[in-house]
């Protein structure tokens, strides 16, 4: 258990008549890249938002470092998150958006140049984000997530809207972070990409855990896409 | 908390829209002093008829009492401070950096209060200066006593401090920015104005009525059908405004703290 950084314990979330997540239990191991897979509306984003304290669970819990996100001291130094391609003010430059986040958590402004360099956005540092392409917005979201140099990264569909070059860039970026021993939980529809990037897999469908294990255990010689389709369709049937 | 407050102030300073709002507050308040001077002294205006012009103290009081009129913009800025977070999705980042939402809210309330104060002080100075310049075209006029300016300054400062907070509370309650700002403008410029003018017994307890009481300047009952006697005195008026600030802070705490961020 000491290697477990993230744990969902019987997590449930109901929105009026819709049960988005149902008694979902899973673990994310330390220092691994875990793919969080599931069809649209499976409950991935809801589970991640519960984990980050943005959504209140109806039942159960989602824990980071053995407690709730809200209990973390200086969370930006422990957990970085990308939840969508918004999250910054369009009227401000990339650097101004980062300064706002950095000053809220007393991070030295020299770190801003580092993270902009890290996501290849140094050239657009002083441009207003309303002119950013979706790929640039995703990179800026990653820069914000990396601001506190966190050990854990939680990424919800970071490849959404990226062109092939952006996807290649993201793959290399995640591989670099994984090589540094960070724990990464990443949800995505890009199954082929996930196969090349993740070491563990969590599959959720209709709010329920469908499968959990290493990519080898899940795939059993098939492609991740084949395994995913079989597991989710079998569960749906 | 100080880091979070600095971050909130940084947001206020960086956004160009906020500087435009500050400018608009000055222009709006200046209109409130200059327009009455022109009307009161026009050939067909009340100053040449049965009513007092700026050669009388009542006329001067009526002109400069309006210098506190920029409070609507303090309210709007408070709304923007809160609703910008939802409109642009920055609330997620804000609450990830500081998961204790009450701490974020307190920082926003303080920032909004300070920003409201700045707006009101700026619009007060802009309105007073504009009023004095306009008066030079209509000499002779009655003197502008320091006590009058002090009373309006006091009302400007207190209303700015309080209405910024009320704006944050309103923004937390009505997350839709356009709806919140439109509602605040309609309420302040139309609904509240009518209630204060025609149902003084209720109107004096509304924010505009309380601010009128806080200004504590009489225009002359005969000339303007207005008597400050019908309004709260500055002490109770301040308490009423603080009550609104407390009420809306509480609303903000209760709503923002409990809502899911989807």
Contacts between the chains, C-beta under 8 A, distances in Angstrom:
chain1	res1	chain2	res2	distance
A	49	B	260	7.5
A	49	B	261	6.9
A	49	B	262	7.1
A	52	B	96	6.2
A	53	B	95	7.3
A	53	B	99	5.0
A	54	B	92	6.3
A	54	B	95	6.4
A	54	B	96	7.7
A	54	B	260	7.0
A	54	B	261	4.1
A	55	B	260	4.3
A	55	B	261	6.7
A	55	B	262	6.8
A	56	B	258	7.6
A	56	B	260	6.1
A	69	B	99	5.7
A	70	B	99	3.9
A	70	B	100	6.5
A	72	B	99	7.1
A	75	B	96	6.7
A	75	B	97	7.2
A	75	B	99	6.1
A	76	B	96	7.0
A	76	B	97	5.1
A	79	B	96	7.7
A	81	B	92	8.0
A	81	B	96	5.8
A	83	B	92	5.6
A	84	B	89	6.5
A	84	B	92	7.7
A	86	B	88	6.3
A	86	B	89	3.1
A	86	B	90	7.7
A	86	B	92	7.9
A	87	B	88	7.9
A	87	B	89	5.0
A	87	B	90	6.0
A	87	B	92	5.5
A	87	B	93	4.9
A	88	B	88	7.1
A	88	B	89	7.9
A	88	B	90	6.3
A	88	B	93	7.2
A	89	B	11	7.5
A	89	B	14	8.0
A	89	B	15	7.0
A	89	B	84	6.9
A	89	B	88	5.1
A	89	B	90	6.0
A	90	B	88	6.4
A	91	B	15	5.7
A	91	B	16	6.5
A	91	B	17	6.6
A	92	B	14	5.3
A	92	B	15	6.9
A	96	B	10	7.9
A	96	B	14	4.8
A	99	B	10	6.3
A	99	B	14	8.0
A	100	B	7	5.3
A	100	B	10	5.4
A	100	B	11	5.6
A	100	B	14	7.3
A	101	B	7	7.6
A	101	B	93	6.1
A	101	B	97	6.1
A	103	B	3	6.3
A	103	B	6	5.1
A	103	B	7	4.5
A	103	B	10	5.6
A	104	B	3	5.9
A	104	B	4	5.4
A	104	B	6	7.8
A	104	B	7	3.6
A	104	B	94	7.4
A	104	B	97	4.8
A	104	B	98	6.5
A	105	B	3	6.8
A	105	B	97	5.1
A	105	B	98	7.9
A	106	B	3	4.8
A	144	B	93	6.2
